[in-house]
Amino acid sequence: MIWNETKECMSRDELEYLQGKRLVKVVDRVYHNVKFYRKKMQELGVEPGDINGIEDLHKLPYTTKNDLRDTYPFGLFAAPQSEIVRIHASSGTTGKATVVGYTRRDLEIWSECVARALAQAGVTRDDIIQVAYGYGLFTGGLGAHGGAEKLGAMVVPMSTGNTKKLTTMMKDFGVTAIACTPSYLLHIAEVLEESGDIPNIKLKAAICGAEPWTDNMRKQIEERLHINAFDIYGLSEVMGPGVACDCQYHKGLHVYEDHFLPEIIDPDTFKPMKRGETGELVFTTLTKEGLPLLRYRTKDLTSISYDKCECGRTLARISRFKGRSDDMLIIRGVNVFPSQIEAALLEMGGVTPHYMMIVDRKNNLDTLEIQVEVEERFFSDEIKDLESLTKKIAHVIQNAIGLAAKIKLVAPKTLERSMGKAVHVIDKRKLV
């Protein structure tokens, strides 16, 4: 560990003392600089002087993505425009874009957090890293880029859009690490396998994020590319990639608690959950200047462990996400998360991790069809093998989600590959 090793291994009492001091400062900052928060706190009868440490966190208001949209574009900024040196924003596909602003110090802290994550993945200044997240308003590309430069590694700003060129450069440049979405990395693996170039690359580590993925998917990536794959987490509203990352033991993602204060709440009652219980992840930013947020509801469902990790870090760890409260599908009264489908498929043999859920409604009854890519060999065998595999998949998925689904097997590479966040659901009920 080379980045803020002291903070990553400090005692829980020392860390909470630091968090408390920083919480007091950020509350004072938003109260006096952000009209939205001042009004919210006054409605709750809370003043900055009422917050003396993290034990008073529960007194503060929550913040949601809708709050950022309602104050679009700069209504939640706590720094004057003259101090904002960069803007990022969400796509805005489901409404107004959420806009985030960064001061120069924000960018320095962001780069340090990503550098810490890369160091956890074993990346050093001697490595060559391809950044294959999208650049631009999306935080992934520039966020990973800044962290890699902070670490001192050689950066190849590949972005997305030309996988053949990416794999050629990976081979020719001797790339040793890559940052991209896990679904895109599986596509990269396919291209390398087709060209027979797996033995010709020097890749040793992948830092994947921007979409949920299972531990089985990580293992498949590692086996196909002969590398170590790590899960990096972040969201633009809180900062971008680098809020948390797992280590070589893959027993949860270490949250950089000196900058981000996590808590778990019940998404229905908004009350704090007990340690170890699964609920919605909430973050309070402790050091951000441009867009500090109090108790931001991420919609991500997970749990937190505060036990010391085998790697020696004492930072809290969030478990792999169970899904998102806003990604949950209710089909015939059953709560279904796409991640449940992926986990079930990856437990099986003969199928790929590529699938598509199609939800529809016929005669007032919800229907679910799941298209699943199968391995090439099944399309050269007898039809009875396909029928047997279809029945097996249907049985496994019904056990996983408690709901019968129509299974449609499709040939390899039939389903569209994504170089950004993978799309696994088409809900036609919303189109009616």
N, C-alpha and C positions, 0 to 999 in steps of 0.2 A: 504494500500500500504506500503510495507516494503523495496522494493529495489529501491534505487535512487529516493525516493519520490520527492525530491527537483527538480530533472531534469524532472520528469514526469509531474510536475505541474508548471514549471517556465514559465515566460511570453514569448511570441513569440520573442520579441526583445532580451531577455537574451539568449534564445535558439539559435537564428540565430547568435548572437555574438560568442557563443561557437562553433557552426558549422564552422563559418568563420575561427576562429583560428586553428581549427583542419584540415580544408581543406588546408590551407596554408602549414601546416606541411606535410600532406600526398602528396601533389603535389611536394614539395621539395624532399621527400623521393623517389618517383617513378622516378622523373627526373634524379636523381643522381645514382639510383641503378638498374633501369630496362631499358635496351637498347630499348625495344619495345616502351615504353612511351616517352623516350627522342627523338626518331626518329619521333614519331607521333606529339609531341609538336613542334619540330623544323619545320616539314612540314607545320604546321599551323602558324608558326612565333610566338609561345608562349614560354615564359621563366617563371620559377618559380616566378620571381619578378613581373610578370603581374597579379598574382592571389593574391588579397588582402582580399577577403571575398567571400561569396556565390553569391554575385552579379556578380562575374566573372566566375561562373560555366560554362556558355555558351561558354566560350573560349576554354574549354578543349575537347579533343577527346572522342568519344564513344569507348566502349569495347564490344565485342561480344563473344559468346561461341566459334565461329570459331577462334578467336584470341588466346584463350587458347589452342585449338587443334593445331593451327599452331606453337605454341611455346612449344608444348609438349616435355618433361613433366614439366620442372621447369623454363621455359623461362620467366615467369612473376613474379617469386619470387623476393621479395625485401629484403629478409634477407639471410645471408649465410646459407649453409646447416647445419653448426654446431649449428645454433639457431632454426632450424625446428625440433620440437619434435613429430609431428604427421602428417600423410598424409591421406587424404580422396580423393575419386575419383568417378566420375560418372560411369555408367555401360559401356559406350562406344558402345551401341548397334547400334547407327546411325553414327558411326565414331570413331575416337580416343577418349579415355576417357579424360575428363577434370580433371586435377589433382590440388588439393588445398593443401597448406601447412600451418601449424599453429605453431607459436612460443608459448612459455609457457604463455606469457601475452595474446596472442590471445585466448588460451583455457580458461583462467580466465575470460576474458570479455564474451566469448561465454556462459560459465556456468552462469554468472550473468544475461545475457539477457534471457536465458531460465528460470532461477529462477524467474525473474520478470514476465514472461509470466505465469508460474505456479501460482504465487501469485495472478495474475489477475483472474485466474480461481478458486480462493478460496482454493488452496492447501497450507498446512502449514507443519511445521516440525512434526506435530502429525499424518500426513497421511502416508498411505502405498500405493505406486504407482507402478503399473506394467508398464514396458516399453516394448511394443509389436511392436515396429518398428524393422526392421532388424539391427543387429549389423554388424560391419566390415567396408568396404570402404564407404558404405552408411552413410550419416551424421546423420540420424534420431535416431538410437539406442543410440550411444555414446553421441550425443548432448543432448537428453532428459535425459539420465542417469546423465550426469555431472550437469545439471541444478537442477535435483531433489536432488542430493547430496549437492549441494551448498545451497539449501533451507533448508536442514537438514531432509528431509523426508526419510522414509525407502524405499529403492529401490528393486524391484523384477525384475532382468534383464531377462525377459521372452523371448524376441525376438519373432520370428515367427516360425511356423512349426508344432505346436501341440496344436490345439485349445482346445481339451478335457482336456489336462493337464493344460492349461491356466485357463479354467473355474473352474477346481477343486481347483487350488491354489487360485483363486480369492475368492472362497467360504471359503476354509480352513484358509487362511491367514487373512481374513477380509480386502481385498484390498478396498481402498476407492477412488482411482483415477487410470486412465489408459491413456497411451499415445500410439496412434496407428493411422492408416489410418481410415477414416470414413467408407469406404466400408467394411473393416475388422471388425470394431466394429458392423456393422449390422449382419455380419456372427456370431460373438460372441453372439449377442442377440438371433439369431435363435437357437444356440446350448443351451443356457440357457433356452429358452422357451421350447425346446423339453424335457429337463431334469426336467422341473418344478422348476428350481433353482432361478428364478427371485426374489422370496421373501426371499431367503436365502443369498443374497449377500449384502454387505454394500457399494457398489459403489455409489459415489455421484457426481463425475466429470470425464469428458473425455476431453483430449486435443488432438485434431485430426488435422492432416495435411498431407503433402506430395502429395496430390491430390486435385483437385477442387471439391467442394461440395456445394449444395444449402442450403438456409435457411430452406426449407421444409424438406430436409434430416436431418438437425440438429434437427428440431422439432420431426421428427419420432424417431430418436435415443433417444431423451429425454423422449418421451412418452413410448417407449417400455422398457427402462431400468430405468425409474424414476430417471433421473440424470440431471445435467446441462452439456451441451457439448459446447466446446470452439474451435475456429478456430485459429490454430497457423500457421504462415507462415515463410518460409525461403527457401533458395536455397544454395547448397553447394558452388557455386562460391562466393557468398557474405559472407556466414558464415556457414549456416545450419539452422535448426529450431531455432526460437527465434529472427528473424528480426522484427516480428510484431505479435500481438495476440489481439483478441477481449476481451472485458470485459463483465460484466453481462448484459449490455444493448444491446449488439449485433448490434451496429450501426456503424460498421467499425472496422478494425484492427488497433490498436495503433502501430505506427512505433517507434522504439526506436531511435529517431532522434539524440540523442547525439552520436550515433555510425554509423548510416546509413542515408545519405542525399537522400531523394526521390525526384523525379520529374516525370512529365508525358509529353510524347512527342507524336507527330503524327508518327505512325509507317511507314508511307509512305514518308513524307517530312522531318522527324527527327526534326521538329521545336517544341519548347515547347508549350504545350496546356494551355489554360486559366484554372484557378482554377475551379474545379467542372466538367470539361469536361473529357470524357473517352478517354483514349489513352494507350500507352505502358508505363509500369512502368520501371523506370531507377533508379539505385542506385549508389551512390559513397560511398565507405567505408571511415570512418573518423578516425578510430583508429587501423585498422588491420596492423600488421607488416609483416607477412609472405607473404600474397597475397593481398595487397591493390589494389582496382580496381577503375578506374575513369569512371563514367557514364556507368555502365554496363547495357546493354539492356536485360531485363528479358524475353521479349516476352509476359508477362502477361498483360492483358487488364483490366484496372480499372480506378478509379478516386480518387482524394484526397480531403478530407475535413480538414480545419484548425480550425473549430469551436471547442470551449471547449466542451468536452463530459459531459454527465450527471454524470459520475463517478468522475469528477473533474480533469481529466487529460487534459493537453493542447497539448499533442502530436498529430501530424497529424494522420488522420485515412484514410486508404485505404478501399474502398468498396469491397464487395465480387467480385471476379473476374468474368468478363463476358466471359472469355475464354482465349486462347493463340493465338497470331497471327500465330504461326506455327502449332497450332492444328486445325485451321480453315479448313474446307472442302469446296471445291467449287463443287457443284453438280448441273449440268445443269445451270450453271451460277449464282447459288444462294449460298451465304455464309452461311454455317451451322456450329454451334459449338455444340459439344456433350452436353454441359451444358444446352443448350436450350431444348434438348430432356428430360433430367432428370427433369428439372423444370416443364415441361408440364406434365410428368407422375405423379410427386408427387402432382400435383394439383387435380388428379383424385382419385377416390376410386376403390378398387378392384384389383389394381396392386401393385407390389413391386418396389423398386428402382433399380432393376437389369434388365439391358437391353443390347442389342448388336446391333450396327449399321453395316450392311454389304453393302458396296458400290461396285458396279460392273459396267461393261460396256458391253452392248449388241447392236450390229448393230450401233456402234458409238454413242449410247445414254447411259448416266449414269443412273443407277438404284439404288434405296435405299430400302433395307429391314431392318425393325427394329423388332428384336425379343424381346418380352416383357414377363416377368414372371407375372403370375396372381395368385391370391389367390386360395387356395385349393378348396374352395367352388364352384368355377366355373367349376371344372372338375367333380363335382358330380351332377351338374344341367343339365338341358336340353340344347341341342346344340344351340338353339335360343338365349340363354343368352350369349354364347360365340360370336355369330355373332353380337349381339347388342353391346357387349363390344368392339369388333374389329372395328366396324364402328365408335364408339365413340372415341377410341384412334386415329384412322386415322384422324378424324375431328380435334381433339385437337392439334395433332402434325402439321397438315397442317397449322392451324392458327398460330402456334408458329414459324414455320420456313419458311412458304410461299412455301412449296413444298409437293407434294403428295408422300407418301411412302407406300410400302406394309407392312402391319402389320402381324406378325406371333406370335400368343400367344403360350407360352410354359408353361409347368407345373412348380410348385414351385421347386426350387433347381436344375433346369435343367442347368442354365448357371453357368459356372465355377466361384467359389469364389476365390478372390485374398487376400493373406495376406500382400501384398505390394501395389503398386499402381494399381488401377483397370484398366483393359483394356476394353474399350467400343466400339472400332472401328476396323473393318477389312476392309481395303481398297484394294480390289483385283485389282484395276486398276494399282496399283504400281507394281504388280507381272507380268504384261503382258510385 
